[in-house]
């Protein structure tokens, strides 16, 4: 009986990990896209030319930072 219980627990664990990973990806991507869009809109208003590469690097930096901060917190639970 213990083996069957362990098998069911082991089978359920990967499915839960997929949802946790999807949550981390969304927690990284949505704020990164939002703040990159804000920067793309606000930069011309401030008289600053924001190139596509600068916007891409900004979005990547935000996503990587949030991934480094959010992943350990969210995947720990």
mmJSON file of the N, C-alpha and C atoms, coordinates in Angstrom:
{"data_MODEL":{"atom_site":{
"group_PDB":["ATOM","ATOM","ATOM","ATOM","ATOM","ATOM","ATOM","ATOM","ATOM","ATOM","ATOM","ATOM","ATOM","ATOM","ATOM","ATOM","ATOM","ATOM","ATOM","ATOM","ATOM","ATOM","ATOM","ATOM","ATOM","ATOM","ATOM","ATOM","ATOM","ATOM","ATOM","ATOM","ATOM","ATOM","ATOM","ATOM","ATOM","ATOM","ATOM","ATOM","ATOM","ATOM","ATOM","ATOM","ATOM","ATOM","ATOM","ATOM","ATOM","ATOM","ATOM","ATOM","ATOM","ATOM","ATOM","ATOM","ATOM","ATOM","ATOM","ATOM","ATOM","ATOM","ATOM","ATOM","ATOM","ATOM","ATOM","ATOM","ATOM","ATOM","ATOM","ATOM","ATOM","ATOM","ATOM","ATOM","ATOM","ATOM","ATOM","ATOM","ATOM","ATOM","ATOM","ATOM","ATOM","ATOM","ATOM","ATOM","ATOM","ATOM","ATOM","ATOM","ATOM","ATOM","ATOM","ATOM","ATOM","ATOM","ATOM","ATOM","ATOM","ATOM","ATOM","ATOM","ATOM","ATOM","ATOM","ATOM","ATOM","ATOM","ATOM","ATOM","ATOM","ATOM","ATOM","ATOM","ATOM","ATOM","ATOM","ATOM","ATOM","ATOM","ATOM","ATOM","ATOM","ATOM","ATOM","ATOM","ATOM","ATOM","ATOM","ATOM","ATOM","ATOM","ATOM","ATOM","ATOM","ATOM","ATOM","ATOM","ATOM","ATOM","ATOM","ATOM","ATOM","ATOM","ATOM","ATOM","ATOM","ATOM","ATOM","ATOM","ATOM","ATOM","ATOM","ATOM","ATOM","ATOM","ATOM","ATOM","ATOM","ATOM","ATOM","ATOM","ATOM","ATOM","ATOM","ATOM","ATOM","ATOM","ATOM","ATOM","ATOM","ATOM","ATOM","ATOM","ATOM","ATOM","ATOM","ATOM","ATOM","ATOM","ATOM","ATOM","ATOM","ATOM","ATOM","ATOM","ATOM","ATOM","ATOM","ATOM","ATOM","ATOM","ATOM","ATOM","ATOM","ATOM","ATOM","ATOM","ATOM","ATOM","ATOM","ATOM","ATOM","ATOM","ATOM","ATOM","ATOM","ATOM","ATOM","ATOM","ATOM","ATOM","ATOM","ATOM","ATOM","ATOM","ATOM","ATOM","ATOM","ATOM","ATOM","ATOM","ATOM","ATOM","ATOM","ATOM","ATOM","ATOM","ATOM"],
"id":[1,2,3,4,5,6,7,8,9,10,11,12,13,14,15,16,17,18,19,20,21,22,23,24,25,26,27,28,29,30,31,32,33,34,35,36,37,38,39,40,41,42,43,44,45,46,47,48,49,50,51,52,53,54,55,56,57,58,59,60,61,62,63,64,65,66,67,68,69,70,71,72,73,74,75,76,77,78,79,80,81,82,83,84,85,86,87,88,89,90,91,92,93,94,95,96,97,98,99,100,101,102,103,104,105,106,107,108,109,110,111,112,113,114,115,116,117,118,119,120,121,122,123,124,125,126,127,128,129,130,131,132,133,134,135,136,137,138,139,140,141,142,143,144,145,146,147,148,149,150,151,152,153,154,155,156,157,158,159,160,161,162,163,164,165,166,167,168,169,170,171,172,173,174,175,176,177,178,179,180,181,182,183,184,185,186,187,188,189,190,191,192,193,194,195,196,197,198,199,200,201,202,203,204,205,206,207,208,209,210,211,212,213,214,215,216,217,218,219,220,221,222,223,224,225,226,227,228,229,230,231],
"type_symbol":["N","C","C","N","C","C","N","C","C","N","C","C","N","C","C","N","C","C","N","C","C","N","C","C","N","C","C","N","C","C","N","C","C","N","C","C","N","C","C","N","C","C","N","C","C","N","C","C","N","C","C","N","C","C","N","C","C","N","C","C","N","C","C","N","C","C","N","C","C","N","C","C","N","C","C","N","C","C","N","C","C","N","C","C","N","C","C","N","C","C","N","C","C","N","C","C","N","C","C","N","C","C","N","C","C","N","C","C","N","C","C","N","C","C","N","C","C","N","C","C","N","C","C","N","C","C","N","C","C","N","C","C","N","C","C","N","C","C","N","C","C","N","C","C","N","C","C","N","C","C","N","C","C","N","C","C","N","C","C","N","C","C","N","C","C","N","C","C","N","C","C","N","C","C","N","C","C","N","C","C","N","C","C","N","C","C","N","C","C","N","C","C","N","C","C","N","C","C","N","C","C","N","C","C","N","C","C","N","C","C","N","C","C","N","C","C","N","C","C","N","C","C","N","C","C","N","C","C","N","C","C"],
"label_atom_id":["N","CA","C","N","CA","C","N","CA","C","N","CA","C","N","CA","C","N","CA","C","N","CA","C","N","CA","C","N","CA","C","N","CA","C","N","CA","C","N","CA","C","N","CA","C","N","CA","C","N","CA","C","N","CA","C","N","CA","C","N","CA","C","N","CA","C","N","CA","C","N","CA","C","N","CA","C","N","CA","C","N","CA","C","N","CA","C","N","CA","C","N","CA","C","N","CA","C","N","CA","C","N","CA","C","N","CA","C","N","CA","C","N","CA","C","N","CA","C","N","CA","C","N","CA","C","N","CA","C","N","CA","C","N","CA","C","N","CA","C","N","CA","C","N","CA","C","N","CA","C","N","CA","C","N","CA","C","N","CA","C","N","CA","C","N","CA","C","N","CA","C","N","CA","C","N","CA","C","N","CA","C","N","CA","C","N","CA","C","N","CA","C","N","CA","C","N","CA","C","N","CA","C","N","CA","C","N","CA","C","N","CA","C","N","CA","C","N","CA","C","N","CA","C","N","CA","C","N","CA","C","N","CA","C","N","CA","C","N","CA","C","N","CA","C","N","CA","C","N","CA","C","N","CA","C","N","CA","C","N","CA","C","N","CA","C","N","CA","C"],
"label_alt_id":[null,null,null,null,null,null,null,null,null,null,null,null,null,null,null,null,null,null,null,null,null,null,null,null,null,null,null,null,null,null,null,null,null,null,null,null,null,null,null,null,null,null,null,null,null,null,null,null,null,null,null,null,null,null,null,null,null,null,null,null,null,null,null,null,null,null,null,null,null,null,null,null,null,null,null,null,null,null,null,null,null,null,null,null,null,null,null,null,null,null,null,null,null,null,null,null,null,null,null,null,null,null,null,null,null,null,null,null,null,null,null,null,null,null,null,null,null,null,null,null,null,null,null,null,null,null,null,null,null,null,null,null,null,null,null,null,null,null,null,null,null,null,null,null,null,null,null,null,null,null,null,null,null,null,null,null,null,null,null,null,null,null,null,null,null,null,null,null,null,null,null,null,null,null,null,null,null,null,null,null,null,null,null,null,null,null,null,null,null,null,null,null,null,null,null,null,null,null,null,null,null,null,null,null,null,null,null,null,null,null,null,null,null,null,null,null,null,null,null,null,null,null,null,null,null,null,null,null,null,null,null],
"label_comp_id":["UNK","UNK","UNK","UNK","UNK","UNK","UNK","UNK","UNK","UNK","UNK","UNK","UNK","UNK","UNK","UNK","UNK","UNK","UNK","UNK","UNK","UNK","UNK","UNK","UNK","UNK","UNK","UNK","UNK","UNK","UNK","UNK","UNK","UNK","UNK","UNK","UNK","UNK","UNK","UNK","UNK","UNK","UNK","UNK","UNK","UNK","UNK","UNK","UNK","UNK","UNK","UNK","UNK","UNK","UNK","UNK","UNK","UNK","UNK","UNK","UNK","UNK","UNK","UNK","UNK","UNK","UNK","UNK","UNK","UNK","UNK","UNK","UNK","UNK","UNK","UNK","UNK","UNK","UNK","UNK","UNK","UNK","UNK","UNK","UNK","UNK","UNK","UNK","UNK","UNK","UNK","UNK","UNK","UNK","UNK","UNK","UNK","UNK","UNK","UNK","UNK","UNK","UNK","UNK","UNK","UNK","UNK","UNK","UNK","UNK","UNK","UNK","UNK","UNK","UNK","UNK","UNK","UNK","UNK","UNK","UNK","UNK","UNK","UNK","UNK","UNK","UNK","UNK","UNK","UNK","UNK","UNK","UNK","UNK","UNK","UNK","UNK","UNK","UNK","UNK","UNK","UNK","UNK","UNK","UNK","UNK","UNK","UNK","UNK","UNK","UNK","UNK","UNK","UNK","UNK","UNK","UNK","UNK","UNK","UNK","UNK","UNK","UNK","UNK","UNK","UNK","UNK","UNK","UNK","UNK","UNK","UNK","UNK","UNK","UNK","UNK","UNK","UNK","UNK","UNK","UNK","UNK","UNK","UNK","UNK","UNK","UNK","UNK","UNK","UNK","UNK","UNK","UNK","UNK","UNK","UNK","UNK","UNK","UNK","UNK","UNK","UNK","UNK","UNK","UNK","UNK","UNK","UNK","UNK","UNK","UNK","UNK","UNK","UNK","UNK","UNK","UNK","UNK","UNK","UNK","UNK","UNK","UNK","UNK","UNK","UNK","UNK","UNK","UNK","UNK","UNK"],
"label_asym_id":["A","A","A","A","A","A","A","A","A","A","A","A","A","A","A","A","A","A","A","A","A","A","A","A","A","A","A","A","A","A","A","A","A","A","A","A","A","A","A","A","A","A","A","A","A","A","A","A","A","A","A","A","A","A","A","A","A","A","A","A","A","A","A","A","A","A","A","A","A","A","A","A","A","A","A","A","A","A","A","A","A","A","A","A","A","A","A","A","A","A","A","A","A","A","A","A","A","A","A","A","A","A","A","A","A","A","A","A","A","A","A","A","A","A","A","A","A","A","A","A","A","A","A","A","A","A","A","A","A","A","A","A","A","A","A","A","A","A","A","A","A","A","A","A","A","A","A","A","A","A","A","A","A","A","A","A","A","A","A","A","A","A","A","A","A","A","A","A","A","A","A","A","A","A","A","A","A","A","A","A","A","A","A","A","A","A","A","A","A","A","A","A","A","A","A","A","A","A","A","A","A","A","A","A","A","A","A","A","A","A","A","A","A","A","A","A","A","A","A","A","A","A","A","A","A","A","A","A","A","A","A"],
"label_entity_id":["1","1","1","1","1","1","1","1","1","1","1","1","1","1","1","1","1","1","1","1","1","1","1","1","1","1","1","1","1","1","1","1","1","1","1","1","1","1","1","1","1","1","1","1","1","1","1","1","1","1","1","1","1","1","1","1","1","1","1","1","1","1","1","1","1","1","1","1","1","1","1","1","1","1","1","1","1","1","1","1","1","1","1","1","1","1","1","1","1","1","1","1","1","1","1","1","1","1","1","1","1","1","1","1","1","1","1","1","1","1","1","1","1","1","1","1","1","1","1","1","1","1","1","1","1","1","1","1","1","1","1","1","1","1","1","1","1","1","1","1","1","1","1","1","1","1","1","1","1","1","1","1","1","1","1","1","1","1","1","1","1","1","1","1","1","1","1","1","1","1","1","1","1","1","1","1","1","1","1","1","1","1","1","1","1","1","1","1","1","1","1","1","1","1","1","1","1","1","1","1","1","1","1","1","1","1","1","1","1","1","1","1","1","1","1","1","1","1","1","1","1","1","1","1","1","1","1","1","1","1","1"],
"label_seq_id":[1,1,1,2,2,2,3,3,3,4,4,4,5,5,5,6,6,6,7,7,7,8,8,8,9,9,9,10,10,10,11,11,11,12,12,12,13,13,13,14,14,14,15,15,15,16,16,16,17,17,17,18,18,18,19,19,19,20,20,20,21,21,21,22,22,22,23,23,23,24,24,24,25,25,25,26,26,26,27,27,27,28,28,28,29,29,29,30,30,30,31,31,31,32,32,32,33,33,33,34,34,34,35,35,35,36,36,36,37,37,37,38,38,38,39,39,39,40,40,40,41,41,41,42,42,42,43,43,43,44,44,44,45,45,45,46,46,46,47,47,47,48,48,48,49,49,49,50,50,50,51,51,51,52,52,52,53,53,53,54,54,54,55,55,55,56,56,56,57,57,57,58,58,58,59,59,59,60,60,60,61,61,61,62,62,62,63,63,63,64,64,64,65,65,65,66,66,66,67,67,67,68,68,68,69,69,69,70,70,70,71,71,71,72,72,72,73,73,73,74,74,74,75,75,75,76,76,76,77,77,77],
"pdbx_PDB_ins_code":[null,null,null,null,null,null,null,null,null,null,null,null,null,null,null,null,null,null,null,null,null,null,null,null,null,null,null,null,null,null,null,null,null,null,null,null,null,null,null,null,null,null,null,null,null,null,null,null,null,null,null,null,null,null,null,null,null,null,null,null,null,null,null,null,null,null,null,null,null,null,null,null,null,null,null,null,null,null,null,null,null,null,null,null,null,null,null,null,null,null,null,null,null,null,null,null,null,null,null,null,null,null,null,null,null,null,null,null,null,null,null,null,null,null,null,null,null,null,null,null,null,null,null,null,null,null,null,null,null,null,null,null,null,null,null,null,null,null,null,null,null,null,null,null,null,null,null,null,null,null,null,null,null,null,null,null,null,null,null,null,null,null,null,null,null,null,null,null,null,null,null,null,null,null,null,null,null,null,null,null,null,null,null,null,null,null,null,null,null,null,null,null,null,null,null,null,null,null,null,null,null,null,null,null,null,null,null,null,null,null,null,null,null,null,null,null,null,null,null,null,null,null,null,null,null,null,null,null,null,null,null],
"Cartn_x":[0.819,0.0,0.865,1.974,2.855,3.427,3.738,4.31,3.295,2.038,1.011,0.844,0.872,0.759,1.931,3.104,4.28,4.228,3.715,3.609,2.623,1.498,0.524,1.072,1.795,2.387,3.436,4.24,5.274,4.655,3.526,2.881,2.202,1.716,1.033,2.014,3.22,4.188,4.553,4.87,5.233,4.103,2.855,1.746,1.659,1.869,1.872,3.039,4.164,5.345,5.116,4.358,4.08,3.311,2.326,1.55,2.386,3.273,4.155,5.105,5.637,6.548,5.812,4.581,3.794,3.53,3.302,3.105,4.349,5.502,6.759,6.964,6.69,6.853,5.921,4.682,3.754,4.179,4.695,5.151,6.378,7.104,8.249,7.831,7.001,6.717,5.766,4.707,3.697,4.27,4.952,5.532,6.62,7.408,8.46,7.849,6.798,6.142,5.462,4.838,4.166,5.153,6.234,7.171,7.954,8.168,8.799,7.858,6.569,5.597,5.501,5.527,5.507,6.734,7.887,9.113,9.041,8.499,8.39,7.453,6.439,5.497,6.035,6.685,7.123,8.43,9.268,10.569,10.433,9.627,9.492,8.888,8.01,7.42,8.465,9.487,10.565,11.696,11.557,12.591,13.761,13.566,14.618,14.268,15.241,15.026,15.326,14.293,14.467,14.505,15.654,15.788,15.172,14.954,14.376,15.307,16.6,17.542,17.553,17.429,17.376,16.106,14.993,13.743,13.816,14.409,14.558,15.454,16.553,17.457,16.796,16.01,15.294,14.284,13.521,12.551,13.22,14.341,15.065,15.626,16.147,16.694,15.606,14.444,13.331,12.893,12.752,12.314,13.327,14.602,15.627,15.657,15.515,15.482,14.284,13.12,11.932,12.03,12.655,12.861,13.78,14.803,15.738,15.089,14.163,13.51,12.266,11.437,10.145,10.271,11.162,11.24,11.514,12.497,12.711,11.532,10.873,9.745,8.538,8.235,7.044,7.216,8.388,8.594,8.835,9.094,9.322,8.036,6.93,5.641,5.124],
"Cartn_y":[-1.188,0.0,1.255,1.198,2.352,2.634,1.606,1.791,2.465,2.042,2.658,4.134,4.445,5.839,6.675,6.115,6.844,7.032,6.049,6.162,7.26,7.316,8.364,9.738,9.874,11.158,11.571,10.619,10.929,11.307,10.697,11.028,12.388,12.788,14.07,15.234,15.0,16.08,16.783,16.08,16.806,17.677,17.24,18.056,19.369,19.329,20.547,21.449,20.865,21.654,22.416,21.834,22.522,23.813,23.749,24.948,25.981,25.533,26.463,27.134,26.356,26.914,27.914,27.58,28.507,29.798,29.696,30.892,31.758,31.123,31.886,32.584,31.882,32.489,33.69,33.544,34.68,35.822,35.491,36.529,37.25,36.618,37.267,38.067,37.473,38.055,39.249,39.152,40.219,41.554,41.599,42.892,43.388,42.465,42.884,43.514,42.9,43.472,44.798,44.874,46.111,47.263,47.055,48.155,48.498,47.535,47.835,48.689,48.382,49.189,50.598,50.713,52.037,52.837,52.191,52.872,53.285,52.423,52.744,53.92,54.055,55.169,56.443,56.307,57.479,58.07,57.278,57.781,58.904,58.752,59.874,61.125,60.929,62.085,62.84,62.125,62.759,63.229,62.991,63.428,62.475,61.233,60.224,59.228,58.913,57.932,56.536,55.725,54.36,53.425,52.813,51.896,50.543,49.745,48.419,47.546,47.677,46.867,47.306,48.598,49.075,48.597,48.612,48.124,46.615,45.893,44.447,44.097,44.817,44.575,44.945,46.019,46.415,45.353,44.865,43.807,42.534,42.172,40.974,41.133,42.308,42.544,42.462,43.03,42.966,41.521,40.781,39.388,38.532,38.726,37.943,38.281,39.553,39.942,39.326,39.443,38.862,37.347,36.727,35.285,34.899,35.694,35.398,35.614,36.555,36.845,35.986,35.877,35.185,33.667,33.122,31.665,30.975,31.401,30.716,30.838,31.981,32.193,31.367,31.404,30.717,29.202,28.725,27.287,26.626,27.416,26.879,26.357,27.025,26.665,25.332],
"Cartn_z":[0.0,0.0,0.0,0.678,0.708,-0.672,-1.407,-2.743,-3.665,-3.594,-4.429,-4.073,-2.79,-2.37,-2.848,-2.785,-3.255,-4.76,-5.481,-6.931,-7.311,-6.622,-6.915,-6.581,-5.501,-5.141,-6.161,-6.61,-7.598,-8.937,-9.293,-10.556,-10.499,-9.35,-9.218,-9.14,-8.686,-8.504,-9.806,-10.905,-12.13,-12.668,-12.526,-13.02,-12.246,-10.948,-10.154,-10.495,-10.822,-11.188,-12.493,-13.406,-14.673,-14.416,-13.525,-13.222,-12.475,-11.605,-10.91,-11.895,-12.823,-13.818,-14.713,-15.094,-15.91,-15.143,-13.849,-13.034,-12.979,-12.88,-12.867,-14.207,-15.297,-16.625,-16.786,-16.341,-16.422,-15.505,-14.33,-13.398,-13.939,-14.839,-15.46,-16.694,-17.521,-18.832,-18.776,-17.999,-18.009,-17.506,-16.355,-15.948,-16.907,-17.449,-18.386,-19.632,-20.161,-21.338,-21.008,-19.848,-19.448,-19.331,-18.589,-18.374,-19.639,-20.509,-21.788,-22.641,-22.629,-23.367,-22.787,-21.47,-20.835,-21.255,-21.265,-21.682,-23.144,-23.994,-25.418,-25.649,-24.817,-24.968,-24.324,-23.167,-22.416,-22.94,-23.552,-24.002,-25.031,-26.059,-27.004,-26.361,-25.388,-24.701,-23.901,-23.434,-22.679,-23.583,-24.882,-25.822,-25.924,-25.549,-25.603,-26.697,-27.543,-28.597,-28.052,-27.901,-27.411,-28.611,-28.834,-29.956,-29.599,-30.619,-30.405,-29.57,-29.783,-28.999,-27.535,-27.288,-25.904,-25.208,-25.927,-25.355,-25.098,-26.027,-25.85,-24.675,-24.534,-23.4,-22.076,-22.087,-20.872,-20.471,-21.429,-21.153,-20.669,-21.286,-20.868,-19.463,-19.151,-17.812,-16.752,-17.046,-16.095,-15.906,-16.996,-16.912,-16.148,-16.408,-15.701,-14.215,-13.894,-12.488,-11.785,-12.392,-11.776,-11.678,-12.666,-12.6,-11.456,-11.24,-10.146,-8.792,-8.692,-7.428,-7.219,-8.246,-8.1,-8.094,-8.897,-9.016,-7.688,-6.91,-5.646,-4.684,-4.698,-3.797,-4.24,-5.529,-6.017,-6.079,-6.412,-6.535,-5.175,-4.182,-2.842,-2.229,-2.512,-1.904,-2.419],
"occupancy":[1.0,1.0,1.0,1.0,1.0,1.0,1.0,1.0,1.0,1.0,1.0,1.0,1.0,1.0,1.0,1.0,1.0,1.0,1.0,1.0,1.0,1.0,1.0,1.0,1.0,1.0,1.0,1.0,1.0,1.0,1.0,1.0,1.0,1.0,1.0,1.0,1.0,1.0,1.0,1.0,1.0,1.0,1.0,1.0,1.0,1.0,1.0,1.0,1.0,1.0,1.0,1.0,1.0,1.0,1.0,1.0,1.0,1.0,1.0,1.0,1.0,1.0,1.0,1.0,1.0,1.0,1.0,1.0,1.0,1.0,1.0,1.0,1.0,1.0,1.0,1.0,1.0,1.0,1.0,1.0,1.0,1.0,1.0,1.0,1.0,1.0,1.0,1.0,1.0,1.0,1.0,1.0,1.0,1.0,1.0,1.0,1.0,1.0,1.0,1.0,1.0,1.0,1.0,1.0,1.0,1.0,1.0,1.0,1.0,1.0,1.0,1.0,1.0,1.0,1.0,1.0,1.0,1.0,1.0,1.0,1.0,1.0,1.0,1.0,1.0,1.0,1.0,1.0,1.0,1.0,1.0,1.0,1.0,1.0,1.0,1.0,1.0,1.0,1.0,1.0,1.0,1.0,1.0,1.0,1.0,1.0,1.0,1.0,1.0,1.0,1.0,1.0,1.0,1.0,1.0,1.0,1.0,1.0,1.0,1.0,1.0,1.0,1.0,1.0,1.0,1.0,1.0,1.0,1.0,1.0,1.0,1.0,1.0,1.0,1.0,1.0,1.0,1.0,1.0,1.0,1.0,1.0,1.0,1.0,1.0,1.0,1.0,1.0,1.0,1.0,1.0,1.0,1.0,1.0,1.0,1.0,1.0,1.0,1.0,1.0,1.0,1.0,1.0,1.0,1.0,1.0,1.0,1.0,1.0,1.0,1.0,1.0,1.0,1.0,1.0,1.0,1.0,1.0,1.0,1.0,1.0,1.0,1.0,1.0,1.0,1.0,1.0,1.0,1.0,1.0,1.0],
"B_iso_or_equiv":[0.0,0.0,0.0,0.0,0.0,0.0,0.0,0.0,0.0,0.0,0.0,0.0,0.0,0.0,0.0,0.0,0.0,0.0,0.0,0.0,0.0,0.0,0.0,0.0,0.0,0.0,0.0,0.0,0.0,0.0,0.0,0.0,0.0,0.0,0.0,0.0,0.0,0.0,0.0,0.0,0.0,0.0,0.0,0.0,0.0,0.0,0.0,0.0,0.0,0.0,0.0,0.0,0.0,0.0,0.0,0.0,0.0,0.0,0.0,0.0,0.0,0.0,0.0,0.0,0.0,0.0,0.0,0.0,0.0,0.0,0.0,0.0,0.0,0.0,0.0,0.0,0.0,0.0,0.0,0.0,0.0,0.0,0.0,0.0,0.0,0.0,0.0,0.0,0.0,0.0,0.0,0.0,0.0,0.0,0.0,0.0,0.0,0.0,0.0,0.0,0.0,0.0,0.0,0.0,0.0,0.0,0.0,0.0,0.0,0.0,0.0,0.0,0.0,0.0,0.0,0.0,0.0,0.0,0.0,0.0,0.0,0.0,0.0,0.0,0.0,0.0,0.0,0.0,0.0,0.0,0.0,0.0,0.0,0.0,0.0,0.0,0.0,0.0,0.0,0.0,0.0,0.0,0.0,0.0,0.0,0.0,0.0,0.0,0.0,0.0,0.0,0.0,0.0,0.0,0.0,0.0,0.0,0.0,0.0,0.0,0.0,0.0,0.0,0.0,0.0,0.0,0.0,0.0,0.0,0.0,0.0,0.0,0.0,0.0,0.0,0.0,0.0,0.0,0.0,0.0,0.0,0.0,0.0,0.0,0.0,0.0,0.0,0.0,0.0,0.0,0.0,0.0,0.0,0.0,0.0,0.0,0.0,0.0,0.0,0.0,0.0,0.0,0.0,0.0,0.0,0.0,0.0,0.0,0.0,0.0,0.0,0.0,0.0,0.0,0.0,0.0,0.0,0.0,0.0,0.0,0.0,0.0,0.0,0.0,0.0,0.0,0.0,0.0,0.0,0.0,0.0],
"pdbx_formal_charge":[null,null,null,null,null,null,null,null,null,null,null,null,null,null,null,null,null,null,null,null,null,null,null,null,null,null,null,null,null,null,null,null,null,null,null,null,null,null,null,null,null,null,null,null,null,null,null,null,null,null,null,null,null,null,null,null,null,null,null,null,null,null,null,null,null,null,null,null,null,null,null,null,null,null,null,null,null,null,null,null,null,null,null,null,null,null,null,null,null,null,null,null,null,null,null,null,null,null,null,null,null,null,null,null,null,null,null,null,null,null,null,null,null,null,null,null,null,null,null,null,null,null,null,null,null,null,null,null,null,null,null,null,null,null,null,null,null,null,null,null,null,null,null,null,null,null,null,null,null,null,null,null,null,null,null,null,null,null,null,null,null,null,null,null,null,null,null,null,null,null,null,null,null,null,null,null,null,null,null,null,null,null,null,null,null,null,null,null,null,null,null,null,null,null,null,null,null,null,null,null,null,null,null,null,null,null,null,null,null,null,null,null,null,null,null,null,null,null,null,null,null,null,null,null,null,null,null,null,null,null,null],
"auth_seq_id":[1,1,1,2,2,2,3,3,3,4,4,4,5,5,5,6,6,6,7,7,7,8,8,8,9,9,9,10,10,10,11,11,11,12,12,12,13,13,13,14,14,14,15,15,15,16,16,16,17,17,17,18,18,18,19,19,19,20,20,20,21,21,21,22,22,22,23,23,23,24,24,24,25,25,25,26,26,26,27,27,27,28,28,28,29,29,29,30,30,30,31,31,31,32,32,32,33,33,33,34,34,34,35,35,35,36,36,36,37,37,37,38,38,38,39,39,39,40,40,40,41,41,41,42,42,42,43,43,43,44,44,44,45,45,45,46,46,46,47,47,47,48,48,48,49,49,49,50,50,50,51,51,51,52,52,52,53,53,53,54,54,54,55,55,55,56,56,56,57,57,57,58,58,58,59,59,59,60,60,60,61,61,61,62,62,62,63,63,63,64,64,64,65,65,65,66,66,66,67,67,67,68,68,68,69,69,69,70,70,70,71,71,71,72,72,72,73,73,73,74,74,74,75,75,75,76,76,76,77,77,77],
"auth_comp_id":["UNK","UNK","UNK","UNK","UNK","UNK","UNK","UNK","UNK","UNK","UNK","UNK","UNK","UNK","UNK","UNK","UNK","UNK","UNK","UNK","UNK","UNK","UNK","UNK","UNK","UNK","UNK","UNK","UNK","UNK","UNK","UNK","UNK","UNK","UNK","UNK","UNK","UNK","UNK","UNK","UNK","UNK","UNK","UNK","UNK","UNK","UNK","UNK","UNK","UNK","UNK","UNK","UNK","UNK","UNK","UNK","UNK","UNK","UNK","UNK","UNK","UNK","UNK","UNK","UNK","UNK","UNK","UNK","UNK","UNK","UNK","UNK","UNK","UNK","UNK","UNK","UNK","UNK","UNK","UNK","UNK","UNK","UNK","UNK","UNK","UNK","UNK","UNK","UNK","UNK","UNK","UNK","UNK","UNK","UNK","UNK","UNK","UNK","UNK","UNK","UNK","UNK","UNK","UNK","UNK","UNK","UNK","UNK","UNK","UNK","UNK","UNK","UNK","UNK","UNK","UNK","UNK","UNK","UNK","UNK","UNK","UNK","UNK","UNK","UNK","UNK","UNK","UNK","UNK","UNK","UNK","UNK","UNK","UNK","UNK","UNK","UNK","UNK","UNK","UNK","UNK","UNK","UNK","UNK","UNK","UNK","UNK","UNK","UNK","UNK","UNK","UNK","UNK","UNK","UNK","UNK","UNK","UNK","UNK","UNK","UNK","UNK","UNK","UNK","UNK","UNK","UNK","UNK","UNK","UNK","UNK","UNK","UNK","UNK","UNK","UNK","UNK","UNK","UNK","UNK","UNK","UNK","UNK","UNK","UNK","UNK","UNK","UNK","UNK","UNK","UNK","UNK","UNK","UNK","UNK","UNK","UNK","UNK","UNK","UNK","UNK","UNK","UNK","UNK","UNK","UNK","UNK","UNK","UNK","UNK","UNK","UNK","UNK","UNK","UNK","UNK","UNK","UNK","UNK","UNK","UNK","UNK","UNK","UNK","UNK","UNK","UNK","UNK","UNK","UNK","UNK"],
"auth_asym_id":["A","A","A","A","A","A","A","A","A","A","A","A","A","A","A","A","A","A","A","A","A","A","A","A","A","A","A","A","A","A","A","A","A","A","A","A","A","A","A","A","A","A","A","A","A","A","A","A","A","A","A","A","A","A","A","A","A","A","A","A","A","A","A","A","A","A","A","A","A","A","A","A","A","A","A","A","A","A","A","A","A","A","A","A","A","A","A","A","A","A","A","A","A","A","A","A","A","A","A","A","A","A","A","A","A","A","A","A","A","A","A","A","A","A","A","A","A","A","A","A","A","A","A","A","A","A","A","A","A","A","A","A","A","A","A","A","A","A","A","A","A","A","A","A","A","A","A","A","A","A","A","A","A","A","A","A","A","A","A","A","A","A","A","A","A","A","A","A","A","A","A","A","A","A","A","A","A","A","A","A","A","A","A","A","A","A","A","A","A","A","A","A","A","A","A","A","A","A","A","A","A","A","A","A","A","A","A","A","A","A","A","A","A","A","A","A","A","A","A","A","A","A","A","A","A","A","A","A","A","A","A"],
"auth_atom_id":["N","CA","C","N","CA","C","N","CA","C","N","CA","C","N","CA","C","N","CA","C","N","CA","C","N","CA","C","N","CA","C","N","CA","C","N","CA","C","N","CA","C","N","CA","C","N","CA","C","N","CA","C","N","CA","C","N","CA","C","N","CA","C","N","CA","C","N","CA","C","N","CA","C","N","CA","C","N","CA","C","N","CA","C","N","CA","C","N","CA","C","N","CA","C","N","CA","C","N","CA","C","N","CA","C","N","CA","C","N","CA","C","N","CA","C","N","CA","C","N","CA","C","N","CA","C","N","CA","C","N","CA","C","N","CA","C","N","CA","C","N","CA","C","N","CA","C","N","CA","C","N","CA","C","N","CA","C","N","CA","C","N","CA","C","N","CA","C","N","CA","C","N","CA","C","N","CA","C","N","CA","C","N","CA","C","N","CA","C","N","CA","C","N","CA","C","N","CA","C","N","CA","C","N","CA","C","N","CA","C","N","CA","C","N","CA","C","N","CA","C","N","CA","C","N","CA","C","N","CA","C","N","CA","C","N","CA","C","N","CA","C","N","CA","C","N","CA","C","N","CA","C","N","CA","C","N","CA","C","N","CA","C","N","CA","C","N","CA","C"],
"pdbx_PDB_model_num":[1,1,1,1,1,1,1,1,1,1,1,1,1,1,1,1,1,1,1,1,1,1,1,1,1,1,1,1,1,1,1,1,1,1,1,1,1,1,1,1,1,1,1,1,1,1,1,1,1,1,1,1,1,1,1,1,1,1,1,1,1,1,1,1,1,1,1,1,1,1,1,1,1,1,1,1,1,1,1,1,1,1,1,1,1,1,1,1,1,1,1,1,1,1,1,1,1,1,1,1,1,1,1,1,1,1,1,1,1,1,1,1,1,1,1,1,1,1,1,1,1,1,1,1,1,1,1,1,1,1,1,1,1,1,1,1,1,1,1,1,1,1,1,1,1,1,1,1,1,1,1,1,1,1,1,1,1,1,1,1,1,1,1,1,1,1,1,1,1,1,1,1,1,1,1,1,1,1,1,1,1,1,1,1,1,1,1,1,1,1,1,1,1,1,1,1,1,1,1,1,1,1,1,1,1,1,1,1,1,1,1,1,1,1,1,1,1,1,1,1,1,1,1,1,1,1,1,1,1,1,1]
}}}
